[in-house]
Protein backbone atom coordinates (compact mmCIF):
# COMPACT_ATOMS: atom_id res chain seq x y z
CA UNK A 1 0.00 0.00 0.00
CA UNK A 2 1.91 3.01 -1.30
CA UNK A 3 0.50 6.55 -1.13
CA UNK A 4 1.21 9.97 0.42
CA UNK A 5 0.09 10.85 3.93
CA UNK A 6 -3.64 11.28 4.33
CA UNK A 7 -4.73 8.56 1.91
CA UNK A 8 -5.87 6.18 4.62
CA UNK A 9 -3.08 3.61 4.41
CA UNK A 10 -3.15 2.86 8.12
CA UNK A 11 -6.96 2.68 8.02
CA UNK A 12 -6.72 0.05 5.27
CA UNK A 13 -4.24 -1.92 7.36
CA UNK A 14 -6.52 -1.66 10.39
CA UNK A 15 -9.40 -3.07 8.35
CA UNK A 16 -7.22 -6.00 7.29
CA UNK A 17 -6.09 -6.48 10.88
CA UNK A 18 -9.71 -6.79 11.96
CA UNK A 19 -10.05 -10.05 10.04
CA UNK A 20 -7.86 -12.16 12.35
CA UNK A 21 -4.66 -12.41 14.42
CA UNK A 22 -2.20 -9.63 13.60
CA UNK A 23 1.41 -8.78 14.43
CA UNK A 24 1.71 -5.01 13.91
CA UNK A 25 5.01 -3.16 13.52
CA UNK A 26 5.11 0.58 12.90
CA UNK A 27 8.59 1.32 11.62
CA UNK A 28 10.70 4.13 13.08
CA UNK A 29 14.23 5.33 12.35
CA UNK A 30 15.76 2.74 14.68
CA UNK A 31 14.70 0.03 12.22
CA UNK A 32 17.56 1.13 9.97
CA UNK A 33 19.69 -1.00 12.27
CA UNK A 34 18.99 -4.59 11.11
CA UNK A 35 19.25 -5.97 14.64
CA UNK A 36 16.75 -3.39 15.88
CA UNK A 37 14.37 -4.23 13.02
CA UNK A 38 14.58 -7.93 13.91
CA UNK A 39 14.05 -7.15 17.58
CA UNK A 40 10.95 -5.10 16.76
CA UNK A 41 9.68 -7.92 14.53
CA UNK A 42 10.21 -10.44 17.32
CA UNK A 43 8.22 -8.30 19.76
CA UNK A 44 5.40 -7.85 17.23
CA UNK A 45 5.30 -11.54 16.35
CA UNK A 46 5.11 -12.48 20.03
CA UNK A 47 1.50 -11.29 19.90
CA UNK A 48 0.56 -14.10 17.52
CA UNK A 49 3.29 -16.73 17.83
CA UNK A 50 5.32 -18.42 20.53
CA UNK A 51 8.65 -16.60 20.29
CA UNK A 52 11.63 -17.74 22.36
CA UNK A 53 11.74 -15.10 25.12
CA UNK A 54 15.55 -15.05 24.88
CA UNK A 55 15.53 -14.29 21.15
CA UNK A 56 15.09 -10.47 21.27
CA UNK A 57 18.04 -10.15 23.66
CA UNK A 58 20.13 -12.50 21.52
CA UNK A 59 19.36 -10.45 18.41
CA UNK A 60 20.13 -7.14 20.12
CA UNK A 61 23.45 -8.43 21.47
CA UNK A 62 24.53 -9.93 18.16
CA UNK A 63 24.49 -13.38 19.68
CA UNK A 64 22.68 -14.80 16.65
CA UNK A 65 23.21 -14.08 12.96
CA UNK A 66 20.71 -12.10 10.92
CA UNK A 67 19.80 -15.10 8.76
CA UNK A 68 19.43 -17.37 11.77
CA UNK A 69 17.23 -14.79 13.51
CA UNK A 70 14.96 -14.49 10.48
CA UNK A 71 14.76 -18.27 10.29
CA UNK A 72 13.79 -18.60 13.95
CA UNK A 73 11.08 -15.96 13.59
CA UNK A 74 9.66 -17.66 10.50
CA UNK A 75 9.74 -21.05 12.20
CA UNK A 76 7.84 -19.69 15.20
CA UNK A 77 5.26 -18.12 12.91
CA UNK A 78 4.89 -21.35 10.94
CA UNK A 79 4.31 -23.36 14.12
CA UNK A 80 1.06 -21.48 14.73
CA UNK A 81 -0.76 -23.81 12.37
CA UNK A 82 -3.28 -21.09 11.59
CA UNK A 83 -3.44 -17.85 9.63
CA UNK A 84 -1.86 -14.59 10.77
CA UNK A 85 -1.23 -11.17 9.29
CA UNK A 86 2.08 -9.33 9.72
CA UNK A 87 1.67 -5.57 9.26
CA UNK A 88 4.65 -3.34 8.46
CA UNK A 89 3.47 0.28 8.58
CA UNK A 90 5.57 3.34 7.59
CA UNK A 91 7.95 1.04 5.72
CA UNK A 92 9.33 4.02 3.76
CA UNK A 93 11.38 4.88 6.85
CA UNK A 94 13.60 1.87 6.16
CA UNK A 95 16.43 3.35 4.09
CA UNK A 96 19.27 1.06 5.16
CA UNK A 97 20.04 -1.62 2.56
CA UNK A 98 20.79 -4.29 5.16
CA UNK A 99 17.47 -3.66 6.91
CA UNK A 100 15.66 -3.81 3.57
CA UNK A 101 17.33 -7.15 2.91
CA UNK A 102 16.13 -8.42 6.30
CA UNK A 103 12.56 -7.39 5.51
CA UNK A 104 12.74 -8.92 2.03
CA UNK A 105 14.07 -12.19 3.46
CA UNK A 106 11.35 -12.31 6.09
CA UNK A 107 8.43 -11.44 3.79
CA UNK A 108 9.73 -13.59 0.95
CA UNK A 109 9.75 -16.73 3.09
CA UNK A 110 6.56 -16.38 5.11
CA UNK A 111 4.90 -19.70 5.95
CA UNK A 112 1.90 -20.69 3.87
CA UNK A 113 -0.76 -19.50 6.32
CA UNK A 114 0.81 -16.09 6.95
CA UNK A 115 0.39 -12.86 4.98
CA UNK A 116 2.21 -9.56 5.09
CA UNK A 117 0.76 -6.08 4.55
CA UNK A 118 3.35 -3.37 3.89
CA UNK A 119 2.49 0.33 3.75
CA UNK A 120 4.57 3.42 3.12
CA UNK A 121 4.61 6.86 1.55
CA UNK A 122 7.06 5.77 -1.12
CA UNK A 123 7.98 2.39 -2.52
CA UNK A 124 11.03 0.81 -0.92
CA UNK A 125 13.52 -1.55 -2.49
CA UNK A 126 11.94 -4.96 -2.08
CA UNK A 127 11.73 -7.76 -4.70
CA UNK A 128 8.23 -6.68 -5.69
CA UNK A 129 8.78 -7.53 -9.37
CA UNK A 130 9.28 -11.19 -8.49
CA UNK A 131 6.31 -11.23 -6.11
CA UNK A 132 4.17 -9.53 -8.74
CA UNK A 133 5.25 -11.97 -11.47
CA UNK A 134 4.31 -14.93 -9.26
CA UNK A 135 0.92 -13.42 -8.49
CA UNK A 136 1.77 -13.20 -4.80
CA UNK A 137 1.12 -9.50 -4.33
CA UNK A 138 -1.89 -7.19 -4.35
CA UNK A 139 -1.03 -3.50 -4.84
CA UNK A 140 -2.87 -0.37 -3.74
CA UNK A 141 -1.88 3.20 -4.58
CA UNK A 142 -3.46 6.67 -4.67
CA UNK A 143 -5.83 5.66 -7.48
CA UNK A 144 -7.31 2.81 -5.46
CA UNK A 145 -7.38 4.74 -2.19
CA UNK A 146 -8.81 8.01 -3.53
CA UNK A 147 -12.41 8.83 -2.60
CA UNK A 148 -15.12 8.95 -5.19
CA UNK A 149 -17.99 11.43 -4.83
CA UNK A 150 -20.13 9.05 -2.76
CA UNK A 151 -17.32 8.33 -0.31
CA UNK A 152 -16.43 12.02 -0.09
CA UNK A 153 -20.07 12.86 0.66
CA UNK A 154 -20.17 10.24 3.44
CA UNK A 155 -16.98 11.67 4.96
CA UNK A 156 -18.10 15.29 4.75
CA UNK A 157 -21.63 14.74 6.04
CA UNK A 158 -20.44 12.29 8.65
CA UNK A 159 -18.56 15.22 10.17
CA UNK A 160 -21.70 17.35 10.19
CA UNK A 161 -20.72 19.66 7.32
CA UNK A 162 -23.65 20.94 5.27
CA UNK A 163 -22.51 21.15 1.65
CA UNK A 164 -24.44 20.69 -1.56
CA UNK A 165 -23.88 17.70 -3.80
CA UNK A 166 -22.36 20.04 -6.40
CA UNK A 167 -19.91 21.50 -3.87
CA UNK A 168 -18.80 18.02 -2.84
CA UNK A 169 -18.44 17.01 -6.48
CA UNK A 170 -16.23 20.03 -7.18
CA UNK A 171 -14.11 19.46 -4.09
CA UNK A 172 -13.62 15.79 -4.97
CA UNK A 173 -12.58 16.70 -8.51
CA UNK A 174 -10.12 19.38 -7.40
CA UNK A 175 -8.51 17.28 -4.67
CA UNK A 176 -8.49 14.16 -6.89
CA UNK A 177 -10.14 12.32 -4.01
CA UNK A 178 -7.18 12.68 -1.65
CA UNK A 179 -9.07 11.90 1.58
CA UNK A 180 -7.29 14.20 4.02
CA UNK A 181 -7.26 17.09 1.56
CA UNK A 182 -10.92 16.49 0.71
CA UNK A 183 -11.82 16.89 4.38
CA UNK A 184 -9.73 20.05 4.80
CA UNK A 185 -11.23 21.54 1.63
CA UNK A 186 -14.76 20.73 2.79
CA UNK A 187 -14.13 22.44 6.13
CA UNK A 188 -12.74 25.50 4.37
CA UNK A 189 -15.63 25.71 1.92
CA UNK A 190 -18.20 25.22 4.67
CA UNK A 191 -16.70 28.01 6.76
CA UNK A 192 -15.92 30.60 4.13
CA UNK A 193 -18.02 29.97 1.04
CA UNK A 194 -21.65 29.55 0.18
CA UNK A 195 -20.91 26.38 -1.78
CA UNK A 196 -22.00 27.87 -5.10
CA UNK A 197 -18.44 28.71 -6.12
CA UNK A 198 -15.82 26.19 -5.01
CA UNK A 199 -12.13 26.68 -5.60
CA UNK A 200 -9.68 24.67 -3.55
CA UNK A 201 -6.41 26.54 -3.14
CA UNK A 202 -3.24 26.43 -1.13
CA UNK A 203 -4.02 30.04 -0.24
CA UNK A 204 -6.48 28.68 2.33
CA UNK A 205 -4.42 28.34 5.50
CA UNK A 206 -5.33 24.77 6.62
CA UNK A 207 -4.85 23.44 3.08
CA UNK A 208 -1.63 25.37 2.55
CA UNK A 209 -0.17 24.12 5.82
CA UNK A 210 -0.98 20.53 4.94
CA UNK A 211 0.40 20.78 1.42
CA UNK A 212 3.66 22.26 2.61
CA UNK A 213 4.17 19.05 4.56
CA UNK A 214 3.43 17.03 1.40
CA UNK A 215 5.46 19.17 -0.97
CA UNK A 216 5.90 16.67 -3.80
CA UNK A 217 2.17 16.13 -4.36
CA UNK A 218 0.86 19.68 -4.03
CA UNK A 219 2.62 20.87 -7.19
CA UNK A 220 0.46 18.68 -9.38
CA UNK A 221 -2.70 20.72 -9.16
CA UNK A 222 -2.76 23.26 -6.35
CA UNK A 223 -1.12 26.68 -6.18
CA UNK A 224 0.41 27.98 -2.98
CA UNK A 225 0.99 31.69 -2.37
HUURLIN-V350159 format. One record per residue. N is the residue number from 1. SS is DSSP state (H for helix, E for strand, - for the rest). Layout:
# HUURLIN-V350159
n->[N,N]
ss->[SS,SS]
This chain:
# HUURLIN-V350159
n->[1,2,3,4,5,6,7,8,9,10,11,12,13,14,15,16,17,18,19,20,21,22,23,24,25,26,27,28,29,30,31,32,33,34,35,36,37,38,39,40,41,42,43,44,45,46,47,48,49,50,51,52,53,54,55,56,57,58,59,60,61,62,63,64,65,66,67,68,69,70,71,72,73,74,75,76,77,78,79,80,81,82,83,84,85,86,87,88,89,90,91,92,93,94,95,96,97,98,99,100,101,102,103,104,105,106,107,108,109,110,111,112,113,114,115,116,117,118,119,120,121,122,123,124,125,126,127,128,129,130,131,132,133,134,135,136,137,138,139,140,141,142,143,144,145,146,147,148,149,150,151,152,153,154,155,156,157,158,159,160,161,162,163,164,165,166,167,168,169,170,171,172,173,174,175,176,177,178,179,180,181,182,183,184,185,186,187,188,189,190,191,192,193,194,195,196,197,198,199,200,201,202,203,204,205,206,207,208,209,210,211,212,213,214,215,216,217,218,219,220,221,222,223,224,225]
ss->[-,E,-,-,-,-,-,-,H,H,H,H,H,H,H,H,H,-,-,-,-,E,E,E,E,E,-,-,H,H,H,H,-,H,H,H,H,H,H,H,H,H,H,H,H,-,-,-,-,-,-,-,-,-,H,H,H,H,H,H,H,-,-,-,-,H,H,H,H,H,H,H,H,H,H,H,H,H,-,-,-,-,-,E,E,E,E,E,E,-,H,H,H,-,-,-,H,H,H,H,H,H,H,H,H,H,H,H,-,-,-,-,-,E,E,E,E,E,-,E,-,-,-,-,-,-,-,H,H,H,H,H,H,-,-,-,-,-,-,-,-,H,H,H,H,-,-,-,H,H,H,H,H,H,H,H,H,H,-,-,-,-,-,-,H,H,H,H,H,H,H,H,H,H,H,-,-,-,H,H,H,H,H,H,H,H,H,H,H,H,H,H,-,-,-,-,-,-,-,-,-,-,-,-,H,H,H,H,H,H,H,H,H,-,H,H,H,H,-,-,-,-,-,-,-]
